[in-house]
């Protein structure tokens, strides 16, 4: 049974998606809103402010912080669908991107709420993953809107954007499969100390590669830029993500070798890391 924090996230997310769908998505309502200057833009903003007030009346403290984040992701997801349905061709890919981003961060929290309920917190949304993560997102949005403004036809290659969506879905499924396979052994933070119940997981997707959660996240991140049809950020994300996961894997494997010794050493020899040209931490012969 899902924990209390998980239930708050589910209720908040679904409440926003359902209410937004009823209020804004029908074509007749959009037509009416579009007749009022600024209503299409400011209507959703006012709507979310009202949602925030409702949540504040229901929850306090940590539950409110979880609720408002889940609601925000539900709002971004719903707004993404709205943009996909009602916007012109060049903006539609950004709507798809918004949906992909919202689902990724929401399901990160929900997965931890299921497999590690004692560790779940607002950080489990990984929205504030790092300063570098925020800068990367802002850079991708800047490239998208600059190219949309100056070369709008670049953003209408929907078959290519759909390939990015497929890559994102595949990466997301692989990452979540890794989390649910590892269960209590999974953590967003590399652990320095071995817990008594920590075991080496080598079955399921871990039989395909040693780091399926990183592999999934790597391809998901690159896929988001293909969705946006951002040529520069696609290359930059691939390179920077590869560097990040190379270093992260080296640190994690040194820890795992300390935890499991020969058991992990033998696992390394049988199963690859999953990411191209990344071997991981190797013990000296």
KEBA-94881 format. One line per 10 residues: number of its first residue (from 1); their letters; for each residue x, y, z of C-alpha. Coordinates in pm, 1 decimal. Each point is the difference from the previous one (the first is absolute). Layout:
<pts>
NUM) A) X/Y/Z; ...
</pts>
This chain:
<pts>
1) XXXXXXXXXX) 0.0/0.0/0.0; 137.6/339.7/-94.7; 109.7/232.8/280.1; -177.0/320.2/106.6; 239.7/225.9/-194.6; -58.4/-206.4/-311.7; -376.0/29.3/36.7; 28.0/378.7/35.9; 200.4/12.7/-323.3; -252.7/-216.5/-184.5
11) XXXXXXXXXX) -301.8/200.3/119.4; 163.5/334.4/-80.0; 123.4/-103.0/-343.8; -329.3/-158.7/-106.3; -205.7/287.7/140.7; 189.2/250.8/-213.4; -1.3/-214.8/-315.0; -371.9/-73.3/30.1; -108.2/355.5/79.0; 228.9/153.5/-264.0
21) XXXXXXXXXX) -135.2/-242.3/-261.2; -359.9/94.3/81.1; 64.7/375.2/9.9; 244.7/60.8/-284.8; 32.6/-286.4/-249.0; -341.5/-14.2/-174.9; 10.4/185.1/-334.3; -315.3/202.1/71.5; 148.0/129.4/326.4; 330.4/83.6/-169.4
31) XXXXXXXXXX) -189.3/190.9/-268.8; -181.0/201.1/266.7; 321.0/72.0/191.4; 181.0/109.5/-314.5; -257.4/274.2/-50.2; 115.9/171.5/320.6; 339.4/172.3/-39.2; 266.4/-169.0/213.3; -237.8/-260.9/138.3; 172.7/-295.1/-168.1
41) XXXXXXXXXX) 327.6/101.7/165.5; -112.0/133.7/337.0; -295.5/-236.8/48.3; 219.5/-305.0/77.5; 223.6/211.2/226.6; -296.5/123.0/205.6; -131.9/-357.1/6.9; 322.8/-134.3/151.6; 10.3/279.0/258.4; -350.0/-106.2/106.8
51) XXXXXXXXXX) 115.0/-363.1/21.0; 289.0/110.2/218.7; -239.6/178.1/238.6; -220.3/-310.4/22.3; 299.4/-222.2/80.7; 121.5/245.3/263.0; -338.5/-19.5/170.4; 16.9/-381.5/5.2; 365.7/-68.6/82.0; 275.7/156.1/209.1
61) XXXXXXXXXX) 373.8/-51.8/29.0; 156.5/-289.6/-188.5; -333.3/-137.3/-132.5; -69.7/338.0/-161.2; 348.0/11.5/-154.5; -61.1/-342.8/-153.8; -353.2/89.3/-111.7; 98.0/326.1/-169.0; 288.0/-165.6/-188.5; -221.7/-283.7/-120.2
71) XXXXXXXXXX) -265.0/255.3/-98.5; 259.3/205.9/-187.6; 108.6/-307.0/-196.1; -364.5/-81.3/-71.7; -44.7/357.0/-120.8; 307.5/-19.9/-226.2; -121.5/-333.0/-139.8; -349.1/138.1/-67.0; 134.5/322.2/-147.7; 222.0/-208.1/-226.1
81) XXXXXXXXXX) -303.8/-183.6/-134.6; -177.9/335.1/-41.1; 292.2/136.2/-206.5; 17.8/-319.7/-205.2; -371.1/16.9/-86.9; -58.6/371.7/-44.5; 333.8/150.9/-110.5; 143.5/35.4/-346.9; 236.1/-264.9/-134.0; 330.9/148.1/114.9
91) XXXXXXXXXX) -108.9/23.1/363.8; -154.0/-345.7/23.0; 333.0/-173.4/61.1; 52.9/216.9/308.1; -334.2/-121.9/132.3; 115.6/-361.1/-39.1; 324.7/88.7/176.1; -193.7/148.4/294.1; -198.5/-322.2/36.4; 315.8/-212.8/-6.3
101) XXXXXXXXXX) 174.1/215.6/261.4; -302.4/2.3/231.4; -52.7/-376.0/-14.4; 369.0/-72.6/61.0; 24.6/208.8/316.0; -340.2/-105.0/131.5; 70.8/-371.1/-44.0; 342.7/41.4/161.7; -176.4/108.0/318.8; -276.3/-257.3/-30.3
111) XXXXXXXXXX) 248.8/-283.3/-53.7; 196.5/92.1/312.5; -327.4/30.2/192.3; -69.3/-362.5/-91.1; 342.7/-164.3/31.0; 158.4/220.2/269.6; -285.6/160.4/196.5; 225.7/75.3/297.1; 229.6/212.3/-217.5; -257.2/187.7/-208.7
121) XXXXXXXXXX) 16.4/380.4/16.2; -40.0/302.3/-224.7; 351.2/-74.8/-130.7; -138.9/-323.8/-146.8; -155.2/204.4/-280.7; 362.3/79.5/-105.5; -128.9/334.4/-130.3; 288.3/171.7/177.4; 244.3/-272.3/-104.1; 296.6/236.9/-30.2
131) XXXXXXXXXX) 102.0/344.8/-118.7; 138.8/-158.8/-316.0; -331.2/-174.4/-69.3; -184.5/333.0/24.4; 250.7/174.2/-226.4; -31.8/-279.1/-256.3; -380.2/34.6/-3.2; 15.0/378.0/-37.1; 253.4/-34.3/-280.5; -223.7/-242.8/-189.8
141) XXXXXXXXXX) -300.0/234.1/32.5; 211.3/291.2/-122.6; 113.8/-194.5/-306.7; -353.6/-115.1/-74.1; -158.7/344.3/10.0; 283.7/171.4/-188.1; -22.5/-255.8/-279.0; -378.8/14.1/7.4; 13.6/378.7/-42.4; 263.4/13.2/-274.3
151) XXXXXXXXXX) -44.2/-340.8/-170.8; -351.6/-112.5/88.7; -6.4/-269.0/-267.6; 269.1/-186.6/197.5; -258.4/-73.2/267.3; -253.8/-162.4/-230.5; 186.2/-325.8/-75.9; -242.0/-204.5/205.8; 118.0/-343.3/-112.5; 345.1/76.3/143.0
161) XXXXXXXXXX) -150.3/142.1/318.3; -203.3/-319.4/35.3; 322.1/-203.4/-14.3; 119.0/204.2/297.4; -326.9/-81.0/178.2; 54.3/-372.7/-61.1; 353.9/27.4/138.9; -134.0/180.5/308.6; -267.8/-263.9/58.6; 257.8/-278.7/-35.9
171) XXXXXXXXXX) 242.8/172.8/235.4; -274.0/69.2/251.7; -120.8/-361.5/-2.2; 355.4/-129.7/42.4; 69.7/234.1/292.4; -323.0/-80.1/180.8; 51.7/-372.7/-62.7; 341.2/34.8/165.3; -149.6/179.4/299.2; -270.4/-261.0/55.1
181) XXXXXXXXXX) 243.0/-287.4/-54.8; 247.4/140.0/255.1; -282.9/102.4/238.1; 146.2/88.9/340.6; 352.0/-20.1/-144.4; -66.8/303.8/-221.0; 87.6/349.6/114.7; 30.1/333.2/-179.6; 321.9/64.1/194.0; 309.8/-220.1/-21.4
191) XXXXXXXXXX) 29.1/-168.0/339.7; 327.0/8.4/196.1; -101.0/-261.8/255.7; -145.6/-344.4/-63.4; -335.4/-59.4/167.7; -60.4/-345.2/152.1; -275.3/-73.4/-254.2; 196.6/128.7/-302.3; 50.5/-279.4/-254.0; 157.0/-8.0/-344.9
201) XXXXXXXXXX) -275.4/-6.8/-263.3; 98.5/-184.4/-319.0; -333.0/-129.1/-132.0; -259.0/157.7/-229.7; 125.1/309.8/-181.2; 318.3/-19.6/208.0; 81.0/-313.6/-196.2; 5.7/213.3/-316.4; 223.4/279.1/133.5; 150.2/96.2/335.0
211) XXXXXXXXXX) -155.5/346.4/13.2; -342.6/-10.5/-168.7; -130.6/303.0/193.6; 288.5/212.1/-132.7; -35.4/-139.7/-349.9; -370.5/82.6/3.4; 62.0/351.0/128.4; 277.3/59.2/-257.5; -217.5/-89.9/-297.7; -300.2/179.9/150.4
221) XXXXXXXXXX) 199.6/323.3/31.1; 124.5/-18.5/-358.7; -350.0/-91.0/-117.5; -144.5/318.8/152.5; 219.8/208.1/-228.7; -96.4/-202.0/-306.1; -364.2/66.1/94.1; 78.7/373.1/1.4; 193.8/-34.8/-327.5; 296.4/173.1/165.6
231) XXXXXXXXXX) 308.6/-103.9/-201.1; 251.4/180.1/221.2; -141.5/-118.2/330.7; -44.2/-354.6/-130.2; 377.2/-21.6/-48.8; 75.8/192.8/319.6; -236.1/-212.5/211.8; 151.1/-320.1/-138.7; 353.6/114.3/81.7; -67.3/155.0/341.4
241) XXXXXXXXXX) -224.9/-288.7/109.3; 265.7/-249.3/-107.5; 263.2/183.3/208.2; -235.3/18.0/299.7; -91.5/-368.2/-7.1; 358.8/-109.0/-67.0; 112.2/175.3/319.1; -308.4/-111.0/193.8; 48.4/-363.3/-101.8; 367.4/5.8/100.9
251) XXXXXXXXXX) -90.2/130.4/346.4; -287.6/-244.0/42.9; 197.2/-302.5/-115.7; 285.5/76.2/237.5; -261.0/0.1/276.2; -160.5/-321.8/-123.9; 337.7/-174.4/-16.2; 56.7/100.7/362.6; -346.6/-128.8/90.7; -4.6/-329.7/-190.7
261) XXXXXXXXXX) 363.5/-71.3/-93.0; 47.9/-300.1/-224.2; -374.0/-37.8/-59.4; -14.6/338.2/-172.8; 334.9/-55.0/-172.0; -137.4/-315.7/-165.1; -322.1/184.1/-90.4; 208.5/269.5/-173.1; 169.5/-261.7/-215.5; -331.0/-148.7/-113.3
271) XXXXXXXXXX) -217.2/309.0/-56.0; 87.5/331.9/-166.2; -74.9/342.9/143.0; -265.6/63.6/-266.0; 139.9/333.2/-120.5; 233.1/27.1/-300.4; 374.0/19.4/74.8; -55.5/-7.1/377.0; 163.0/-298.6/167.8; -41.7/113.5/358.0
281) XXXXX) 248.6/-29.0/284.2; 244.7/-283.3/-57.2; 218.0/-159.1/263.8; 366.5/-20.7/-84.9; 98.3/-347.2/-119.5
</pts>
